[in-house]
Amino acid sequence: MSRANTTLRVSELDFNSIRNNLKTFLGSQSEFSDYNFEGSGMSVLLDILAYNTYYNSYYLNMVSNEAFLDTAQIRQNILSQAKIINYVPTSKHSAEAMVSIRVTPTNSENQTLDTIVLDKYTRLLGADIEGTNYPFVTINANTASKSGGSFFFPNVWIRQGEVITQQFAMSANNKTARFEIPSANIDTQTLTVTVQESSSNSYTQEFLLSTDITDITANSRVYFIEENENLNYTLQFGDGVLGYRPKDGNIIIATYLDTQGELGNDVSKFNVIDPVGGAYTGNVRISTVSSSRTGGEKEDVDRIRLRAPQYYTAQNRAVTVRDYETILTKDYQHIDAVSIWGGEDNDPPVYGKVYISVKTKGYFTLTNLEKENIKQNLIKNKNVVTVTPVIVDPDYIFVTVRGKVYYNPGLTTKSSTEIFNIAKQAAYNYAAAELNTYRSTFKKAKLQSYIESSDPAITGSDLRVYLQSRQKISTSMSKKYYYNFSTPIERGTFTDKLYSFPQITVLDSGLVNRNVFYEEVPNSFTGVDSIELITPGREYTTANVSITGDGTGATATINVVNGKVLSIDVTNKGVNYSRAVVTINGDGVEATAKAVLQARNGTLRTYYYDELGNKIIVNSDAGTIDYDTGEIVLSAIQPSAIVSNDYYDTDILTFNIVSGTEIITPLRNRILTMDENNIQTVQLEMIAEK
């Protein structure tokens, strides 16, 4: 007779443990006390039992995983869980571009019209730099009047995709009023839905996407949209209680763009396919205002898993920082990252406002229209009434790397060029993994770790990290420019110092155009920064001030009012002061003051080299540097040109500084990144160790 086994173990779930537990259990029975399980057919039966048990445990584990949003792997299951909390994943997003169109009728075309209309959905064909063609359409109707013999349509928005129209018949058999749109490439933001009375009655009504279920009545002309089990989007109408249900015989008309998503980005050449104004096909010229961008792919499962709970928590209102981030990244798919801070944390503080900085894919900034749309949507629908949103552009600070990389030729068969390319790619890998968001912290040691571990032959590195800020410079007006690195700047040495690029064209004292660079004035930070008045004295009618110490060149003027010294202004800061004494001379008594030496401020100057290689200073007081805060201020300039170069747009002037710290922490709208399109980003000298 078999005995009960009270030591049967069921906690192990791997195959071998299950098999051994079964064998131990059978061996404890009197019928099999001396049985050789491995040398008989019983071994096969044990394998089958263990396999079946293991298979069932694995299956149940997978079923349990798929029942929860944060562990599910199959998209259909993730969609089902997201649907419970009313989250609809975003579809593909069509790339957008802005163009201007000028139509000049030819002699064979109608010359009598004074006004023409560029119809909505007029087709264009765009081509990227590789010559690949993409269809585009206008997204609004535009009207132009004739002027100078031509019609001009400025700033026309176009989107990438083909216009598709689907029709569905409403019938009594369709109990759920659901209709599947048979396209995986739909941009749901371009979807328009109208309902026609019947095939014999062309009267139509437009239905709008439901955004707030609390506003819906039985007669609300709204529709709902969701991604179904076939991974296509489905239209659903109301049931007569929660939204209007179309009548039997109605025709549902859905029009949308079928788009190629992010493939449509960076298109800059366009041609019109359809006639403009219904007739003009001759002399139609298109100029590109901005190349196509904002194209994106359908939301992937990882982002659904992350965003859906946050979207549910936000409850379609913007109160907390997390609410703003969730709503913006949900509604504006081409956004990579968002930084939000209250006015009380701004510099300077501005109460009653919330600041929003948005990073798009690439180094783009939002257009004024996009900014206004975001503000209006937040204010009207989701924002706290007493708080005003302000959209600010991200402040891109570009990290550039210079230095030496040491390697042992005996440990590799690769050439120095191959080692260089590996080290260079390692630097870009560091940027991709550690930078490019508002919360990124730059760590020089970690950058070196990426480079030094990229190949076994690399034995060490000696890097110098520069930070670069870029600004557009106007040639049409004179203005000051502020470059704020928001990190300490290291004072310049002979080999490592602040520099600008490219040259700008300005007039020298002889009114001759000179192409100049900016640089620090040597030792400009060792002068007298200001003079602090201690006691004003009395009985002065005239007075002057002298500055003595271990430096040279410092001078100042004194202001006397009603017999007292009112203030003392530094006219020349001088150089090489580590101590300075201020003496007030005159016919009065008791006035005293002290010198405040420069501890953090420096001066910029502009210069060029003549034909003999001599450095010629054009402006010795062209700006200031705050070494502690990292702010560079250029005195008002209006250059006649920015010297053309191969690295930046023609209107960009960059300042490059050596950071005074090797760890740079996040700050409001600052984004640290590396520009892989600029060959100056990583400049390394390969040193072979002997």
Residue pairs with C-beta under 8 A, 6 or more apart in sequence:
1 30
2 29
2 30
2 31
3 28
3 29
3 30
5 25
5 28
5 29
7 28
8 21
8 25
9 21
9 24
10 21
12 18
12 21
13 54
13 57
14 54
15 50
15 51
15 54
16 50
18 49
18 50
18 53
18 54
19 46
19 47
19 49
19 50
22 46
22 49
22 50
23 37
23 46
26 32
26 35
26 37
26 42
26 46
27 33
27 35
27 37
35 42
37 43
37 46
64 71
65 71
65 72
65 73
66 72
66 73
66 74
66 77
67 77
67 81
68 81
69 78
69 81
69 82
69 305
69 308
69 309
70 305
72 78
72 81
72 305
73 301
75 231
75 301
76 229
76 231
78 301
78 304
78 305
79 89
79 226
79 227
79 228
79 229
79 304
81 308
82 88
82 89
82 304
82 308
83 226
85 308
85 309
85 311
85 312
86 312
87 304
87 307
87 308
87 311
87 312
88 225
88 226
88 227
89 227
89 298
89 299
89 304
90 188
90 296
90 298
90 299
90 330
90 333
91 186
91 187
91 188
91 189
91 233
91 298
91 299
92 185
92 186
92 187
92 259
92 260
92 261
92 295
92 296
92 297
92 298
93 187
93 189
93 259
93 261
93 294
93 295
93 296
93 333
93 334
94 159
94 160
94 161
94 187
94 189
94 190
94 257
94 259
94 261
94 264
94 295
95 134
95 159
95 160
95 259
95 261
95 262
95 264
95 265
95 267
95 292
95 293
95 294
95 295
96 157
96 158
96 159
96 160
96 292
96 293
96 294
96 295
97 126
97 136
97 157
97 158
97 159
97 160
97 267
97 268
97 270
97 288
97 289
97 290
97 291
97 292
97 293
98 155
98 156
98 157
98 158
98 288
98 289
98 290
98 367
99 124
99 156
99 158
99 270
99 286
99 287
99 288
99 289
100 152
100 153
100 154
100 155
100 156
100 286
100 287
100 289
101 118
101 152
101 153
101 156
101 272
101 276
101 284
101 285
101 286
102 150
102 151
102 152
102 153
102 284
102 285
102 287
103 116
103 144
103 150
103 151
103 152
103 153
103 276
103 277
103 280
103 283
103 284
104 149
104 150
104 151
104 282
104 283
104 284
104 285
105 111
105 149
105 150
105 280
105 282
105 283
106 282
106 283
108 282
109 279
109 280
109 281
109 282
110 279
110 280
113 146
113 277
114 145
114 146
115 143
115 144
115 145
115 146
115 151
116 143
116 144
116 151
116 276
116 277
116 278
116 280
117 141
117 142
117 143
117 277
117 278
118 138
118 141
118 142
118 143
118 144
118 153
118 156
118 276
118 277
119 138
119 141
119 274
119 278
120 138
120 139
120 140
120 141
121 137
121 138
121 139
121 163
122 137
122 138
122 272
122 274
122 276
123 135
123 136
123 137
123 163
123 272
123 273
123 274
124 135
124 136
124 137
124 138
124 158
124 270
124 271
124 272
124 273
124 286
125 133
125 134
125 135
125 136
125 270
125 271
125 273
126 133
126 134
126 135
126 136
126 160
126 264
126 267
126 268
126 269
126 270
126 292
127 133
127 134
127 267
127 269
127 270
128 134
128 266
128 267
128 268
129 266
129 268
134 160
134 260
134 263
134 264
134 267
134 292
135 160
135 161
135 162
136 158
136 159
136 160
136 161
136 264
136 267
136 270
136 292
137 158
137 159
137 161
137 162
137 163
137 257
138 156
138 157
138 158
139 157
139 158
139 159
139 190
140 157
142 153
142 156
144 151
144 152
144 153
145 151
151 276
151 277
151 280
155 289
158 270
159 187
159 190
159 257
159 259
160 257
160 259
160 260
160 264
160 267
160 292
160 295
161 185
161 187
161 190
161 257
161 258
161 259
161 260
161 264
162 257
162 258
163 255
163 256
163 257
163 258
164 183
164 186
164 255
164 256
164 257
164 258
165 253
165 254
165 255
166 181
166 182
166 253
166 254
166 255
167 251
167 252
167 253
167 254
168 179
168 235
168 251
168 252
168 254
169 249
169 250
169 251
169 252
170 177
170 195
170 246
170 247
170 248
170 249
170 250
170 251
170 252
171 248
171 249
172 248
176 236
177 236
177 237
177 238
177 239
177 245
177 246
178 234
178 235
178 236
179 234
179 235
179 236
179 252
179 254
180 228
180 230
180 232
180 233
180 234
180 235
181 232
181 233
181 234
181 235
181 254
181 256
182 232
183 232
183 233
183 256
183 258
184 231
184 232
184 298
185 258
185 259
185 260
185 261
186 233
186 256
186 257
186 258
186 259
187 256
187 257
187 258
187 259
188 225
188 233
188 256
190 256
190 257
191 209
191 225
191 254
191 255
191 256
192 206
192 254
192 255
192 256
193 206
193 207
193 208
193 209
193 223
193 235
193 252
193 253
193 254
194 204
194 205
194 206
194 207
194 253
194 255
195 204
195 205
195 207
195 221
195 246
195 250
195 251
195 252
195 253
196 202
196 203
196 204
196 250
196 251
196 253
197 203
197 204
197 249
197 250
197 251
198 249
198 250
198 251
199 251
204 253
205 221
206 221
207 221
207 222
207 223
207 237
207 244
208 221
208 222
208 223
209 222
209 223
209 224
209 225
210 216
210 220
210 222
210 223
210 224
210 243
211 316
211 381
212 316
212 381
213 242
216 222
216 238
216 242
216 243
218 238
218 240
218 241
218 242
218 243
218 244
219 244
220 238
220 243
220 244
221 244
222 237
222 238
222 243
222 244
223 235
223 236
223 237
223 243
224 235
224 236
224 237
224 243
225 233
225 234
225 235
225 236
226 233
226 234
226 236
227 233
227 234
228 234
235 252
235 254
237 243
237 244
237 245
237 246
238 244
238 245
239 245
246 252
259 295
260 295
261 295
261 296
261 297
261 298
262 295
262 296
262 297
262 361
263 295
264 292
264 295
265 292
265 293
265 294
265 295
265 361
265 362
266 291
266 292
266 293
267 291
267 292
268 288
268 291
268 292
269 288
270 286
270 288
271 286
272 281
272 284
272 286
275 281
276 284
290 367
293 334
293 360
293 361
293 362
293 364
294 333
294 334
294 360
294 361
295 334
296 333
296 334
296 361
299 307
299 333
307 326
307 329
307 330
310 322
310 325
310 326
311 326
311 327
311 330
313 322
313 323
313 326
314 322
314 323
314 326
314 327
316 327
316 381
316 382
317 323
317 382
318 324
318 327
318 378
318 382
318 383
318 384
319 384
321 340
321 341
321 342
323 382
324 338
324 340
324 354
324 356
324 378
325 338
325 340
327 378
327 382
328 335
328 338
328 356
328 358
328 374
329 335
329 338
331 377
332 358
332 370
332 374
334 360
334 361
335 358
335 359
335 360
336 359
336 360
336 361
336 436
336 437
337 358
337 359
337 436
337 437
337 438
337 671
338 356
338 357
338 358
338 359
338 438
339 356
339 357
339 359
339 394
339 438
339 668
339 669
340 354
340 355
340 356
340 357
341 354
341 355
341 668
342 353
342 354
342 355
343 349
343 350
343 351
343 352
343 353
343 354
343 355
344 351
345 668
346 353
346 355
346 668
347 668
352 386
352 387
352 388
353 387
353 388
353 389
353 390
354 387
354 388
354 389
354 390
355 389
355 390
355 392
355 668
355 669
356 374
356 389
356 390
356 391
356 392
357 391
357 392
357 393
357 394
357 395
357 438
357 668
357 669
358 366
358 374
358 391
358 394
359 394
359 436
359 437
359 438
359 671
360 366
363 396
363 673
363 675
365 393
365 394
366 374
366 391
366 393
371 391
374 389
374 391
375 389
375 391
378 389
379 388
379 389
383 389
392 669
393 669
394 438
394 669
394 670
394 671
395 469
395 484
395 668
395 669
395 670
395 671
396 469
396 470
396 671
396 673
397 467
397 468
397 469
397 485
397 670
397 671
397 672
397 673
398 467
398 468
398 469
398 470
398 673
398 674
398 675
398 678
398 681
399 431
399 435
399 442
399 465
399 466
399 467
399 468
399 672
399 673
399 674
399 681
400 465
400 466
400 467
400 468
400 656
400 674
400 680
400 681
400 682
400 683
401 427
401 447
401 463
401 464
401 465
401 466
401 681
401 682
401 683
401 684
402 463
402 464
402 465
402 466
402 683
402 684
403 461
403 462
403 463
403 464
403 684
403 685
404 461
404 462
404 463
404 684
404 685
404 686
404 687
405 419
405 420
405 423
405 451
405 458
405 460
405 461
405 684
405 685
405 686
405 687
406 458
406 459
406 460
406 461
406 462
406 687
406 688
406 689
407 416
407 419
407 455
407 457
407 458
407 459
407 686
407 687
407 688
407 689
408 457
408 459
408 688
408 689
409 457
409 688
409 689
411 456
411 457
412 419
412 455
412 456
412 457
414 422
414 455
414 457
416 686
416 688
417 686
419 455
419 457
419 458
419 686
420 684
420 686
422 454
422 455
422 458
423 451
423 454
423 455
423 458
423 461
423 682
423 684
423 686
424 682
424 684
425 454
426 450
426 451
426 453
426 454
427 447
427 450
427 451
427 674
427 681
427 682
428 674
428 676
428 682
429 450
429 454
430 446
430 447
430 450
430 451
431 673
431 674
431 676
434 440
434 441
434 442
434 443
434 446
435 442
435 671
435 672
435 673
435 674
436 671
436 672
436 673
437 671
438 666
438 668
438 669
438 670
438 671
439 666
440 666
440 671
440 672
441 663
441 664
441 665
441 666
442 465
442 663
442 664
442 672
443 662
443 663
444 463
444 465
444 662
444 663
445 662
447 463
447 465
448 461
448 463
451 458
451 461
451 463
452 458
452 459
452 460
452 461
459 689
464 496
464 658
465 658
465 659
465 662
466 656
466 657
466 658
466 659
467 485
467 487
467 656
467 657
467 658
467 659
467 664
468 654
468 655
468 656
469 483
469 484
469 485
469 632
469 654
469 655
470 648
470 652
470 653
470 654
471 481
471 483
471 652
471 653
471 654
472 649
472 651
472 652
473 481
473 504
473 637
473 639
473 642
473 651
473 652
473 653
474 638
474 651
475 638
475 639
475 640
475 641
475 642
475 651
476 638
477 638
478 636
478 637
478 638
479 636
479 637
479 638
480 633
480 634
480 635
480 636
481 633
481 634
481 637
481 653
482 631
482 632
482 633
482 634
483 631
483 632
483 633
483 634
483 655
484 629
484 630
484 631
484 632
485 630
485 631
485 632
485 657
485 659
486 629
486 630
486 667
486 670
487 630
487 659
487 660
487 661
487 664
488 627
488 628
488 629
488 630
488 659
488 660
488 661
489 498
489 625
489 626
489 627
489 630
489 632
489 657
489 658
489 659
489 660
490 496
490 627
490 657
490 658
490 659
490 660
491 520
491 525
491 602
491 627
492 498
492 519
492 520
492 522
492 658
496 658
497 519
497 520
497 658
498 518
498 519
498 520
498 625
498 632
498 655
498 656
498 657
498 658
499 517
499 518
499 519
499 655
499 656
500 517
500 518
500 519
500 653
500 654
500 655
500 656
501 517
501 645
501 647
501 653
501 654
501 656
502 642
502 643
502 644
502 645
502 647
502 648
502 653
502 654
503 515
503 516
503 517
503 608
503 642
503 643
504 515
504 516
504 637
504 639
504 641
504 642
504 643
504 653
505 513
505 514
505 515
505 516
505 639
505 640
505 641
505 642
505 643
506 513
506 514
506 516
506 606
506 618
506 619
506 637
506 639
506 640
507 513
507 514
507 640
508 514
508 616
508 618
509 618
513 640
514 608
514 616
514 618
515 608
515 643
516 606
516 607
516 608
516 618
516 619
517 606
517 607
517 608
518 604
518 605
518 606
518 622
518 623
518 634
518 655
519 604
519 605
519 607
520 602
520 603
520 604
520 605
520 625
521 602
521 603
521 604
521 605
521 620
523 575
523 576
524 573
524 575
524 598
524 602
524 603
525 598
525 599
525 600
525 601
525 602
525 625
525 627
526 551
526 575
526 576
526 577
526 578
526 597
526 598
527 551
527 553
527 554
527 572
527 573
527 574
527 575
527 577
527 597
527 598
528 547
528 551
528 554
528 556
528 570
528 573
528 574
528 577
528 580
528 595
528 596
528 597
528 598
529 570
529 573
529 596
529 597
529 598
529 599
529 601
530 570
530 595
530 596
531 545
531 547
531 556
531 568
531 569
531 570
531 582
531 593
531 594
531 595
531 596
532 593
532 594
532 595
532 596
533 565
533 566
533 567
533 568
533 591
533 593
534 592
534 593
534 594
535 590
535 591
535 592
536 564
536 565
536 566
536 591
537 564
537 565
537 584
537 588
537 589
537 590
537 591
537 592
538 563
538 564
538 588
538 589
538 590
539 563
539 587
539 588
539 589
540 560
540 563
540 564
540 565
540 586
540 587
540 588
540 591
541 560
541 563
541 586
541 587
541 588
542 560
542 586
542 587
543 558
543 560
543 565
543 584
543 585
543 586
543 587
543 588
543 591
544 558
544 584
544 585
544 586
545 556
545 557
545 558
545 568
545 582
545 583
545 584
545 585
545 593
546 582
546 583
546 585
547 554
547 555
547 556
547 574
547 580
547 581
547 582
547 583
547 595
548 580
548 581
548 583
549 577
549 578
549 579
549 580
549 581
549 595
550 576
550 577
550 578
550 579
551 574
551 575
551 576
551 577
551 578
551 580
552 574
552 575
552 576
553 572
553 573
553 574
553 575
554 570
554 572
554 573
554 574
554 577
554 580
554 595
555 570
555 571
555 572
555 574
556 568
556 569
556 570
556 571
556 582
557 568
557 569
557 571
558 565
558 567
558 568
558 584
558 586
559 565
559 566
559 567
559 568
559 569
560 566
560 586
560 588
563 588
564 591
565 584
565 588
565 591
565 593
568 582
568 584
568 593
573 598
573 603
577 595
577 597
577 598
578 597
579 597
580 595
580 597
581 595
582 593
582 594
582 595
584 591
584 592
584 593
600 626
600 627
600 628
600 629
601 624
601 625
601 626
601 627
602 624
602 625
602 627
603 620
603 621
603 623
603 624
603 625
604 621
604 622
604 623
604 624
604 625
604 632
604 634
605 617
605 618
605 619
605 620
605 621
605 622
606 617
606 618
606 619
606 622
607 615
607 616
607 617
607 618
608 615
608 616
608 618
609 615
609 616
610 616
619 635
621 635
622 634
622 635
622 637
623 632
623 633
623 634
623 635
624 632
624 633
625 631
625 632
626 632
627 660
630 657
630 660
632 655
632 657
642 650
642 651
642 652
642 653
644 650
647 678
647 679
647 680
648 654
648 678
664 672
674 681
674 682
675 681
